[in-house]
Every structure is written in structure tokens, then in C-alpha cells.
Amino acid sequence: MLVVDGFMIHTLKQRRKYSGFRKYGPMIICFIATPLILAEPMRHILGDTGVWEWCGDNTQFPRVNQTWNSGCYSSSTEYLCELPCCILDTELEELYPGILDPASDRPANVTKIVDELASLFPNQTQAERIREGGKNAFPQLDLSLYGSAFYTNSTTPDEPVCSCQCTAHENIFHLSPIGWVFTVTLTYLGFIGLAIGSLWNADIISKLRKMRNEFKRLRRKNDGDLESPGVGSYTALSGPSENNFDAPSDGGCADGN
């Protein structure tokens, strides 16, 4: 994209006959298209580096034994998750030390975290169990209900393995709101802007008009060649006719000839 933008700057000298937006318009449109096209790759980078976490086994956008929750909408997750993020109790304790302790034994800072996690569960009964704490406070999953999604352990292929997944259908029909914004909207707006700026900079309308006029000229020329006499064609010769078309005997032509 830097090369494309540099080329747009370089070709400004070819547009010196214009002024204002007619001169700088193609360059400006390509400059605007650049961050739009790069938005989706940047989303990937921010997610991979942990700057903008996805919705899963983390403390920024947690999804504990759930397929999806309200907190996922502002995460970098590209797809709507229909597979749960399976987190073992040991992993929960690593993420949030003391979270499975009874409510009366929790530190004050953990109580706030528990309230935030409980609010992500729309089921009030489940949310209350999380606030009360203790073993199995969070929903327990039967991984066999999700087909072969969790059977990924080569050492025990017949046993499901708890892991944090999202979807087995990574396509346009399963995009999350963030996916629609970045993967579709920003990306395609950027490519449309890049196409408009590049074609405008190439003066494509004027060139197409010249092509149309040249095509019409060639058609007229070819049509004329077809109508003109060619080899083997017959052309009537001018000359005296066998019929008598002489001037009348009672007078000559009006001009005296």
C-alpha cells in the first residue's frame, strides 16, 4: 500500500493541467482506502499479540464454558462461536486465583471479578451459583455433544479434550459483528476506493471515450470499404445511350448550349 500511495504522489505531475480536487482527488481517495484495506490484517495482528484479545480463555474477554456471551461483541473475535470455550477448574484458578472459593472466603478484588463473570451468563440461576462459588460453580460441559470438535488428542483419540474453540465454520455466514465490520465492510470499501482512485488517476473515462470513437471510426471505414466497388464487381459506365435523348428540335437549351 505504501508503494501504491507513493505511485499516486509520483503521478501528480501528469495531472498538472487540473487543479483542486480534480488534481488531488485520486491520491486522496487512495490515501483513505489504505487504512481501510489494512484494518483486517491489523485486527489479526492485535489479536495474535494479545493487544486486542479474542473472546476465550483470557481475562480481557472471558468466555468460560460458553459458546457466546455479551462481552464477546467488543472482542476481536471474527466469527460467532457455536462451540464452547471449555476451561478446566485448574485453568480458571490460574486465570482468576481464588475464583472457585466460597463467596465468604474470597478476596475483595476477586468478588468484583466474579460479579463481572456472572453478568455474562443470562441464566440467573447459573449466575447466582457463580457468585456463591465452590466447585462446579461454572457450567459443566459434556463435550461428546459437540461431535468430533474436541477429539483432538492423538494419545487418547477416543476421549474428548477440553479446549477453547469458537467455530468449525469459518465463512461469511458465521461472521460476528466485528467480522462484518472489518472483514467485509472496511476491506471492500477500501478496495472500491482503491479501484476508483487508480482508474481516475489513469483517466480511464477519457481513454474509454477515445476507444469508443476509434471503434466507430473503424466501423465507418469498414462499412465504406464494403460499399465501394471491388475486384469482380460491375459498375455501369457513363456514355451515349441507345435511346434517343437528344434535345428537342424546336429549340436549344435555356443556357444557349
HUDA-V80838 format. One record per residue. RES is the residue in one small letter. PSI is psi as a letter, one per 20 degrees, with the letter a starting at -180 (999 if undefined). OMEGA is omega in whole degrees, 0 to 359 (none if undefined). NEAR is the number of other ideal C-beta (glycine too) atoms within 12 Angstrom. Layout:
RES,PSI,OMEGA,NEAR  RES,PSI,OMEGA,NEAR
This chain:
m,h,176,24  l,h,178,13  v,g,179,11  v,g,180,27  d,h,177,27  g,h,178,15  f,h,179,20  m,h,177,33  i,g,183,20  h,h,184,14  t,j,177,24  l,h,181,23  k,h,178,13  q,i,182,17  r,k,183,23  r,i,178,11  k,i,178,11  y,r,177,20  s,r,177,11  g,c,184,9  f,h,178,13  r,h,178,17  k,g,187,21  y,i,183,22  g,g,180,25  p,g,180,34  m,g,181,33  i,g,180,23  i,g,178,28  c,h,177,37  f,h,178,25  i,h,182,25  a,h,185,31  t,g,180,28  p,h,178,21  l,g,179,29  i,h,183,30  l,i,184,25  a,g,182,29  e,g,174,29  p,h,179,20  m,h,176,23  r,g,178,27  h,g,182,22  i,g,180,16  l,h,178,21  g,g,182,27  d,h,181,14  t,i,178,13  g,j,178,16  v,g,176,16  w,n,188,23  e,q,170,25  w,r,182,35  c,o,184,41  g,c,185,37  d,m,177,29  n,r,182,28  t,i,181,24  q,g,178,23  f,m,185,34  p,q,176,36  r,n,188,38  v,o,178,44  n,k,180,34  q,q,172,36  t,g,183,31  w,q,174,30  n,r,185,32  s,h,179,19  g,i,183,29  c,h,185,33  y,h,181,21  s,j,177,18  s,r,180,35  s,j,183,35  t,p,185,41  e,h,186,32  y,q,172,32  l,p,186,28  c,p,172,35  e,i,173,22  l,p,182,34  p,q,172,33  c,o,185,42  c,o,181,35  i,p,178,32  l,q,179,23  d,h,179,23  t,h,178,15  e,h,176,25  l,g,180,35  e,h,177,19  e,h,180,16  l,g,184,27  y,n,180,33  p,p,178,18  g,j,186,23  i,h,181,39  l,j,175,32  d,q,174,24  p,q,185,19  a,h,183,23  s,h,183,12  d,i,185,16  r,q,170,25  p,q,184,17  a,h,182,12  n,h,179,14  v,h,179,27  t,h,178,24  k,g,179,17  i,g,180,28  v,g,179,37  d,g,179,22  e,g,179,25  l,g,181,36  a,h,181,32  s,i,179,21  l,i,178,31  f,o,182,30  p,h,179,16  n,o,185,16  q,h,179,12  t,g,179,14  q,g,179,24  a,h,179,24  e,h,178,18  r,h,179,24  i,g,180,37  r,h,179,29  e,h,176,24  g,a,182,31  g,r,181,20  k,q,180,16  n,k,178,17  a,h,178,31  f,q,182,38  p,p,177,28  q,p,187,19  l,q,169,27  d,n,187,14  l,i,179,25  s,i,180,15  l,i,184,16  y,k,175,25  g,c,183,15  s,j,186,17  a,h,185,27  f,j,178,27  y,m,186,20  t,j,182,22  n,o,183,15  s,h,181,9  t,h,176,9  t,m,186,11  p,i,182,12  d,i,181,12  e,p,178,14  p,q,181,24  v,p,180,23  c,p,179,29  s,r,182,24  c,o,181,34  q,r,181,35  c,f,183,35  t,q,174,29  a,j,184,17  h,m,180,17  e,n,179,20  n,r,186,14  i,h,182,16  f,i,180,14  h,k,181,22  l,q,173,25  s,r,176,31  p,g,177,22  i,h,178,30  g,g,179,35  w,g,182,22  v,g,187,23  f,g,187,33  t,h,185,30  v,f,190,24  t,f,185,20  l,g,182,27  t,g,185,29  y,h,173,21  l,h,178,24  g,g,180,31  f,h,176,25  i,g,178,21  g,g,179,30  l,g,179,31  a,g,181,21  i,g,181,23  g,g,181,32  s,g,181,24  l,h,177,20  w,g,180,29  n,h,178,34  a,j,180,20  d,l,188,21  i,h,181,17  i,g,179,14  s,h,180,16  k,h,177,15  l,h,178,14  r,g,178,13  k,h,178,14  m,g,179,14  r,g,180,14  n,g,178,14  e,h,178,14  f,g,179,14  k,g,179,14  r,g,179,14  l,h,178,14  r,g,179,14  r,g,179,14  k,g,180,14  n,g,178,13  d,h,178,12  g,h,178,13  d,h,180,12  l,h,183,12  e,h,182,11  s,q,181,12  p,q,181,12  g,a,180,11  v,p,178,7  g,j,179,6  s,q,182,10  y,p,177,8  t,p,179,10  a,p,180,8  l,q,177,7  s,q,180,6  g,a,181,6  p,q,178,9  s,q,176,10  e,h,178,6  n,q,181,6  n,o,178,9  f,k,180,8  d,r,179,10  a,q,179,13  p,q,186,10  s,i,184,7  d,j,179,5  g,r,177,10  g,a,179,11  c,q,183,9  a,h,181,8  d,j,175,7  g,j,179,7  n,999,none,7
